[in-house]
Amino acid sequence: MAPTLDDVASIKDLINQLQVRVEQMERSIRNGGQAAPAEQLRMILMGPPGAGKKKKSVPRHYIGNLGNYHG
């Protein structure tokens, strides 16, 4: 099946979005590589109970209350 004009327009839009994102990343690198808090990496740790998810998620320098965290 040949691509339609809508398909081509959709691909062009995606390419434009990717170009904007690449430019943002390049500016971030040139500015010392410091990303804004909203752009920082976020992770979801998944695993069975007792697998150590909480211990792995706490920064080593963390001082505070995390409920039942006993380090």
KOLBA-315723 format. One record per residue: residue number from 1; z, x, y of N, C-alpha, C, O, CB in turn. Coordinates in nm, 4 decimals. Atoms other than C-alpha are relative to their C-alpha. Glycine has a CB too. Layout:
// KOLBA-315723
+-----+----------+----------+----------+----------+----------+----------+----------+----------+----------+----------+----------+----------+----------+----------+----------+
: num :       nz :       nx :       ny :      caz :      cax :      cay :       cz :       cx :       cy :       oz :       ox :       oy :      cbz :      cbx :      cby :
+-----+----------+----------+----------+----------+----------+----------+----------+----------+----------+----------+----------+----------+----------+----------+----------+
: NUM :        Z :        X :        Y :        Z :        X :        Y :        Z :        X :        Y :        Z :        X :        Y :        Z :        X :        Y :
...
+-----+----------+----------+----------+----------+----------+----------+----------+----------+----------+----------+----------+----------+----------+----------+----------+
This chain:
// KOLBA-315723
+-----+----------+----------+----------+----------+----------+----------+----------+----------+----------+----------+----------+----------+----------+----------+----------+
: num :       nz :       nx :       ny :      caz :      cax :      cay :       cz :       cx :       cy :       oz :       ox :       oy :      cbz :      cbx :      cby :
+-----+----------+----------+----------+----------+----------+----------+----------+----------+----------+----------+----------+----------+----------+----------+----------+
:   1 :   0.0000 :   0.0846 :  -0.1173 :   0.0000 :   0.0000 :   0.0000 :   0.0000 :   0.0893 :   0.1239 :   0.0800 :   0.1824 :   0.1327 :   0.1221 :  -0.0963 :  -0.0003 :
:   2 :   0.0122 :  -0.0784 :  -0.1223 :  -0.0975 :   0.1415 :   0.3383 :   0.1135 :  -0.0360 :   0.0960 :   0.1581 :  -0.1507 :   0.0997 :  -0.1378 :  -0.0237 :   0.0668 :
:   3 :  -0.1070 :   0.0298 :  -0.0964 :   0.1693 :   0.1732 :   0.6078 :  -0.0504 :  -0.0930 :   0.1102 :  -0.1668 :  -0.0885 :   0.1498 :   0.0550 :   0.1304 :   0.0619 :
:   4 :   0.0336 :   0.0914 :  -0.1083 :   0.1762 :  -0.0952 :   0.8742 :   0.0385 :   0.0627 :   0.1331 :   0.1055 :   0.1659 :   0.1372 :   0.0707 :  -0.1362 :  -0.0186 :
:   5 :  -0.0376 :  -0.0489 :  -0.1331 :   0.2094 :  -0.0464 :   1.2489 :   0.1513 :  -0.0052 :   0.0187 :   0.2084 :   0.0799 :   0.0870 :  -0.0698 :  -0.0826 :   0.1097 :
:   6 :  -0.1465 :   0.0074 :  -0.0079 :   0.5721 :  -0.1577 :   1.2155 :   0.0646 :   0.1185 :  -0.0715 :   0.1637 :   0.1741 :  -0.0241 :   0.0507 :  -0.1322 :  -0.0609 :
:   7 :  -0.0521 :  -0.1164 :   0.0734 :   0.6318 :   0.1155 :   0.9560 :  -0.0120 :   0.1268 :   0.0844 :   0.0812 :   0.2069 :   0.0919 :  -0.0754 :   0.0180 :  -0.1339 :
:   8 :   0.0234 :  -0.1189 :  -0.0824 :   0.4816 :   0.3776 :   1.1852 :   0.0947 :   0.0006 :   0.1191 :   0.1510 :   0.1048 :   0.1524 :  -0.1467 :   0.0056 :   0.0480 :
:   9 :  -0.0911 :   0.0100 :  -0.1143 :   0.6858 :   0.2534 :   1.4834 :   0.1434 :   0.0296 :  -0.0430 :   0.2184 :   0.0946 :   0.0298 :  -0.0085 :  -0.1401 :   0.0642 :
:  10 :  -0.1346 :  -0.0252 :   0.0519 :   1.0013 :   0.2612 :   1.2716 :   0.0220 :   0.1492 :  -0.0256 :   0.1281 :   0.2032 :   0.0059 :   0.0232 :  -0.0799 :  -0.1295 :
:  11 :  -0.0098 :  -0.1435 :   0.0274 :   0.9335 :   0.6193 :   1.1619 :   0.0062 :   0.0788 :   0.1305 :   0.0832 :   0.1743 :   0.1414 :  -0.1195 :   0.0474 :  -0.0855 :
:  12 :  -0.0034 :  -0.0675 :  -0.1300 :   0.8629 :   0.7267 :   1.5214 :   0.1371 :  -0.0155 :   0.0654 :   0.1893 :   0.0792 :   0.1243 :  -0.1097 :  -0.0559 :   0.0928 :
:  13 :  -0.1333 :   0.0231 :  -0.0570 :   1.1912 :   0.5692 :   1.6332 :   0.1039 :   0.0878 :  -0.0688 :   0.1900 :   0.1459 :  -0.0026 :   0.0394 :  -0.1485 :  -0.0126 :
:  14 :  -0.0929 :  -0.0845 :   0.0752 :   1.3804 :   0.7514 :   1.3574 :  -0.0147 :   0.1466 :   0.0400 :   0.0850 :   0.2172 :   0.0550 :  -0.0232 :  -0.0159 :  -0.1509 :
:  15 :   0.0236 :  -0.1385 :  -0.0412 :   1.2192 :   1.0818 :   1.4559 :   0.0595 :   0.0251 :   0.1379 :   0.1195 :   0.1299 :   0.1614 :  -0.1509 :   0.0320 :   0.0002 :
:  16 :  -0.0578 :  -0.0138 :  -0.1340 :   1.3203 :   1.0254 :   1.8192 :   0.1522 :   0.0075 :  -0.0056 :   0.2135 :   0.0876 :   0.0650 :  -0.0432 :  -0.1168 :   0.0888 :
:  17 :  -0.1458 :  -0.0030 :   0.0150 :   1.6800 :   0.9514 :   1.7137 :   0.0456 :   0.1352 :  -0.0549 :   0.1453 :   0.1908 :  -0.0086 :   0.0472 :  -0.1140 :  -0.0929 :
:  18 :  -0.0355 :  -0.1300 :   0.0564 :   1.6889 :   1.2689 :   1.5046 :  -0.0160 :   0.1112 :   0.1032 :   0.0660 :   0.2029 :   0.1088 :  -0.0859 :   0.0299 :  -0.1228 :
:  19 :   0.0217 :  -0.1006 :  -0.1036 :   1.5467 :   1.4731 :   1.7927 :   0.1154 :  -0.0003 :   0.1002 :   0.1623 :   0.1061 :   0.1406 :  -0.1335 :  -0.0251 :   0.0724 :
:  20 :  -0.1128 :   0.0105 :  -0.0924 :   1.8208 :   1.3442 :   2.0255 :   0.1245 :   0.0614 :  -0.0627 :   0.1991 :   0.1330 :   0.0042 :   0.0261 :  -0.1475 :   0.0384 :
:  21 :  -0.1179 :  -0.0542 :   0.0688 :   2.0857 :   1.4323 :   1.7668 :  -0.0064 :   0.1521 :  -0.0096 :   0.0946 :   0.2196 :   0.0102 :   0.0124 :  -0.0605 :  -0.1404 :
:  22 :   0.0164 :  -0.1457 :   0.0077 :   1.9453 :   1.7842 :   1.7195 :   0.0286 :   0.0623 :   0.1358 :   0.0956 :   0.1651 :   0.1440 :  -0.1429 :   0.0375 :  -0.0477 :
:  23 :  -0.0247 :  -0.0518 :  -0.1347 :   1.9481 :   1.8367 :   2.0970 :   0.1488 :  -0.0027 :   0.0334 :   0.1991 :   0.0908 :   0.0956 :  -0.0787 :  -0.0811 :   0.1037 :
:  24 :  -0.1448 :   0.0068 :  -0.0229 :   2.3132 :   1.7221 :   2.1133 :   0.0711 :   0.1119 :  -0.0743 :   0.1617 :   0.1748 :  -0.0196 :   0.0557 :  -0.1365 :  -0.0440 :
:  25 :  -0.0624 :  -0.1048 :   0.0791 :   2.4069 :   1.9641 :   1.8365 :  -0.0286 :   0.1376 :   0.0601 :   0.0597 :   0.2234 :   0.0633 :  -0.0494 :  -0.0061 :  -0.1449 :
:  26 :   0.0333 :  -0.1281 :  -0.0620 :   2.2227 :   2.2511 :   2.0060 :   0.0804 :   0.0216 :   0.1273 :   0.1262 :   0.1331 :   0.1524 :  -0.1495 :   0.0074 :   0.0306 :
:  27 :  -0.0821 :  -0.0123 :  -0.1207 :   2.4037 :   2.1803 :   2.3354 :   0.1446 :   0.0320 :  -0.0358 :   0.2097 :   0.1120 :   0.0315 :  -0.0064 :  -0.1292 :   0.0830 :
:  28 :  -0.1370 :  -0.0252 :   0.0438 :   2.7346 :   2.1754 :   2.1508 :   0.0181 :   0.1454 :  -0.0418 :   0.1193 :   0.2075 :  -0.0094 :   0.0371 :  -0.0931 :  -0.1157 :
:  29 :  -0.0066 :  -0.1393 :   0.0441 :   2.6625 :   2.5138 :   1.9940 :  -0.0038 :   0.0939 :   0.1201 :   0.0716 :   0.1910 :   0.1258 :  -0.1159 :   0.0321 :  -0.0967 :
:  30 :   0.0103 :  -0.0844 :  -0.1194 :   2.5609 :   2.6634 :   2.3291 :   0.1274 :  -0.0065 :   0.0845 :   0.1591 :   0.0895 :   0.1549 :  -0.1209 :  -0.0423 :   0.0844 :
:  31 :  -0.1218 :   0.0170 :  -0.0788 :   2.8831 :   2.5290 :   2.4867 :   0.1239 :   0.0446 :  -0.0761 :   0.2327 :  -0.0069 :  -0.0502 :   0.0152 :  -0.1447 :   0.0420 :
:  32 :  -0.1144 :  -0.0535 :   0.0720 :   3.1090 :   2.7182 :   2.2487 :   0.0275 :  -0.0681 :  -0.1317 :   0.1249 :  -0.0345 :  -0.1991 :   0.1197 :  -0.0089 :   0.0843 :
:  33 :  -0.0163 :   0.0644 :   0.1292 :   3.0697 :   2.4906 :   1.9492 :   0.1134 :  -0.0997 :  -0.0072 :   0.1451 :  -0.1492 :  -0.1154 :   0.0203 :   0.1020 :  -0.1026 :
:  34 :  -0.1103 :   0.0952 :   0.0006 :   3.3554 :   2.2649 :   2.0544 :  -0.0538 :  -0.1420 :   0.0087 :  -0.1122 :  -0.1805 :   0.1100 :   0.0970 :   0.0281 :   0.1162 :
:  35 :   0.0449 :   0.1383 :   0.0011 :   3.2759 :   1.9077 :   1.9577 :   0.1071 :  -0.0887 :   0.0616 :   0.2261 :  -0.0575 :   0.0567 :  -0.0332 :  -0.0461 :  -0.1435 :
:  36 :  -0.0943 :   0.0980 :  -0.0523 :   3.4342 :   1.6120 :   2.1287 :   0.0770 :  -0.0598 :  -0.1175 :   0.0253 :  -0.0624 :  -0.2291 :  -0.0734 :  -0.1114 :   0.0820 :
:  37 :  -0.0790 :   0.0534 :   0.1116 :   3.7134 :   1.4503 :   1.9222 :  -0.0741 :  -0.1062 :  -0.0814 :  -0.0582 :  -0.1125 :  -0.2033 :   0.1287 :  -0.0586 :   0.0526 :
:  38 :   0.0724 :   0.1041 :   0.0734 :   3.4871 :   1.1576 :   1.8327 :  -0.1072 :   0.0587 :  -0.0899 :  -0.1530 :  -0.0089 :  -0.1821 :  -0.0628 :  -0.0989 :   0.0968 :
:  39 :   0.1050 :  -0.0629 :   0.0796 :   3.2335 :   1.4025 :   1.6869 :   0.0552 :   0.0935 :  -0.1064 :  -0.0222 :   0.1542 :  -0.1803 :  -0.0939 :   0.0761 :   0.0899 :
:  40 :  -0.0594 :  -0.0908 :   0.0972 :   3.4791 :   1.5998 :   1.4734 :  -0.0134 :  -0.0579 :  -0.1407 :  -0.0304 :  -0.1784 :  -0.1594 :   0.1482 :   0.0267 :   0.0337 :
:  41 :   0.0151 :   0.0381 :   0.1397 :   3.4586 :   1.5922 :   1.0966 :   0.1143 :  -0.0893 :  -0.0461 :   0.2308 :  -0.0640 :  -0.0158 :  -0.0078 :   0.1238 :  -0.0876 :
:  42 :  -0.0998 :   0.0879 :   0.0616 :   3.6381 :   1.3118 :   0.9166 :  -0.0328 :  -0.0096 :  -0.1478 :  -0.1495 :  -0.0141 :  -0.1867 :   0.0023 :  -0.1424 :   0.0674 :
:  43 :   0.0205 :   0.0049 :   0.1445 :   3.6901 :   1.2940 :   0.5416 :   0.0853 :  -0.1091 :  -0.0607 :   0.1882 :  -0.1481 :  -0.0055 :   0.0323 :   0.1353 :  -0.0647 :
:  44 :  -0.0793 :   0.0915 :   0.0808 :   3.8105 :   1.0453 :   0.2863 :   0.0225 :   0.0700 :  -0.1329 :  -0.0726 :   0.1010 :  -0.2046 :  -0.0708 :  -0.1407 :  -0.0185 :
:  45 :  -0.0334 :  -0.0636 :   0.1266 :   3.9929 :   1.2038 :  -0.0055 :   0.0248 :  -0.1084 :  -0.1036 :   0.1066 :  -0.1981 :  -0.0828 :   0.1241 :   0.0930 :   0.0144 :
:  46 :  -0.0141 :   0.1002 :   0.1056 :   3.9614 :   1.0039 :  -0.3252 :   0.0428 :   0.0681 :  -0.1287 :  -0.0002 :   0.1793 :  -0.1592 :  -0.1322 :  -0.0780 :  -0.0209 :
:  47 :  -0.0429 :  -0.0529 :   0.1281 :   4.1313 :   1.0573 :  -0.6561 :   0.1116 :  -0.0839 :  -0.0574 :   0.1645 :  -0.1717 :   0.0108 :   0.0443 :   0.1445 :   0.0136 :
:  48 :  -0.1048 :   0.0783 :   0.0630 :   4.3845 :   0.9204 :  -0.9007 :   0.1367 :   0.0327 :   0.0597 :   0.1524 :   0.1358 :   0.1251 :   0.0008 :   0.0246 :  -0.1503 :
:  49 :  -0.1349 :  -0.0278 :  -0.0477 :   4.7552 :   0.8941 :  -0.8150 :   0.0506 :   0.1344 :  -0.0546 :   0.0307 :   0.1662 :  -0.1718 :   0.0956 :  -0.1139 :  -0.0408 :
:  50 :  -0.0562 :  -0.1272 :   0.0425 :   4.9265 :   1.2326 :  -0.8266 :  -0.0989 :   0.1156 :   0.0016 :  -0.0662 :   0.2243 :  -0.0462 :   0.0555 :  -0.0141 :  -0.1361 :
:  51 :   0.1012 :  -0.1052 :   0.0007 :   4.6069 :   1.4332 :  -0.7723 :   0.0163 :   0.0978 :   0.1157 :  -0.0547 :   0.1983 :   0.1204 :  -0.1375 :  -0.0613 :   0.0047 :
:  52 :  -0.0246 :  -0.0914 :  -0.1108 :   4.7389 :   1.5963 :  -0.4523 :  -0.0795 :  -0.0309 :   0.1254 :  -0.0998 :   0.0572 :   0.2089 :  -0.0298 :   0.1381 :  -0.0428 :
:  53 :   0.0807 :   0.0365 :  -0.1167 :   4.5331 :   1.4048 :  -0.1955 :   0.0780 :   0.0175 :   0.1299 :   0.0242 :   0.0697 :   0.2275 :  -0.0485 :  -0.1443 :  -0.0122 :
:  54 :  -0.0787 :  -0.0078 :  -0.1229 :   4.8148 :   1.3873 :   0.0595 :   0.0290 :   0.1446 :   0.0367 :   0.0206 :   0.1815 :   0.1539 :   0.1309 :  -0.0776 :  -0.0150 :
:  55 :  -0.0301 :  -0.1405 :  -0.0274 :   4.9077 :   1.7538 :   0.0260 :  -0.1223 :   0.0730 :   0.0543 :  -0.1100 :   0.1585 :   0.1420 :   0.0504 :   0.0694 :  -0.1268 :
:  56 :   0.1222 :  -0.0638 :  -0.0474 :   4.5447 :   1.8570 :   0.0755 :  -0.0394 :  -0.0483 :   0.1386 :  -0.1096 :   0.0226 :   0.2106 :  -0.1131 :  -0.0255 :  -0.0971 :
:  57 :   0.0405 :   0.0573 :  -0.1285 :   4.5086 :   1.6320 :   0.3816 :   0.0874 :   0.0442 :   0.1159 :   0.0493 :   0.0247 :   0.2313 :   0.0014 :  -0.1493 :  -0.0084 :
:  58 :  -0.0932 :  -0.0384 :  -0.1060 :   4.8051 :   1.7734 :   0.5769 :  -0.0273 :   0.1436 :   0.0435 :  -0.0258 :   0.2342 :  -0.0399 :   0.1467 :  -0.0153 :  -0.0475 :
:  59 :   0.0178 :  -0.1382 :  -0.0461 :   4.7349 :   2.0780 :   0.7961 :   0.1244 :   0.0826 :  -0.0290 :   0.2359 :   0.0307 :  -0.0248 :  -0.0317 :   0.0034 :   0.1507 :
:  60 :  -0.1134 :  -0.0853 :   0.0360 :   4.9546 :   2.3726 :   0.7020 :   0.1001 :   0.0146 :   0.1127 :   0.2182 :   0.0388 :   0.0875 :  -0.0487 :   0.1361 :  -0.0411 :
:  61 :  -0.0899 :  -0.0151 :  -0.1136 :   5.0996 :   2.3879 :   1.0528 :   0.0612 :  -0.1328 :   0.0429 :   0.1319 :  -0.1374 :   0.1436 :  -0.0737 :   0.0623 :   0.1163 :
:  62 :  -0.0473 :   0.1327 :  -0.0386 :   5.1830 :   2.0142 :   1.0609 :   0.1521 :  -0.0090 :  -0.0094 :   0.2121 :   0.0296 :  -0.1098 :  -0.0647 :  -0.1074 :  -0.0880 :
:  63 :  -0.1440 :   0.0274 :   0.0017 :   5.5389 :   1.9270 :   1.1546 :   0.0160 :  -0.1447 :   0.0431 :  -0.0100 :  -0.1787 :   0.1585 :   0.0815 :   0.0990 :   0.0946 :
:  64 :  -0.0154 :   0.1405 :  -0.0332 :   5.6115 :   1.5592 :   1.1419 :   0.0267 :  -0.0826 :  -0.1242 :   0.0442 :  -0.0292 :  -0.2338 :  -0.1234 :  -0.0514 :   0.0715 :
:  65 :  -0.0336 :   0.0910 :   0.1084 :   5.6747 :   1.2555 :   0.9278 :  -0.1259 :  -0.0634 :  -0.0552 :  -0.2034 :  -0.1240 :   0.0188 :   0.0979 :  -0.1078 :   0.0474 :
:  66 :   0.1112 :   0.0677 :   0.0684 :   5.4176 :   1.1381 :   0.6763 :   0.0556 :  -0.0877 :  -0.1120 :   0.0033 :  -0.0884 :  -0.2234 :  -0.1024 :   0.1037 :  -0.0571 :
:  67 :  -0.0567 :   0.0890 :   0.1013 :   5.6333 :   0.8897 :   0.4930 :   0.0698 :   0.0786 :  -0.1091 :   0.1734 :   0.1405 :  -0.0850 :  -0.1084 :  -0.0878 :  -0.0606 :
:  68 :  -0.0631 :  -0.0664 :   0.1144 :   5.7100 :   1.0324 :   0.1499 :  -0.0555 :   0.1400 :  -0.0248 :  -0.0389 :   0.1929 :  -0.1347 :  -0.0179 :  -0.0840 :  -0.1245 :
:  69 :   0.0529 :  -0.1356 :   0.0185 :   5.5365 :   1.3695 :   0.2049 :   0.1140 :   0.0992 :  -0.0113 :   0.1998 :   0.1056 :   0.0768 :  -0.0936 :   0.0391 :   0.1161 :
:  70 :  -0.1065 :  -0.0981 :   0.0227 :   5.7587 :   1.6450 :   0.0625 :  -0.0537 :   0.1406 :  -0.0137 :   0.0194 :   0.2309 :  -0.0544 :   0.0786 :  -0.0359 :  -0.1235 :
:  71 :   0.0629 :  -0.1314 :  -0.0014 :   5.5129 :   1.9379 :   0.0843 :   0.0273 :   0.0795 :  -0.1194 :  -0.0202 :   0.1926 :  -0.1305 :   0.0415 :   0.0751 :   0.1154 :
+-----+----------+----------+----------+----------+----------+----------+----------+----------+----------+----------+----------+----------+----------+----------+----------+
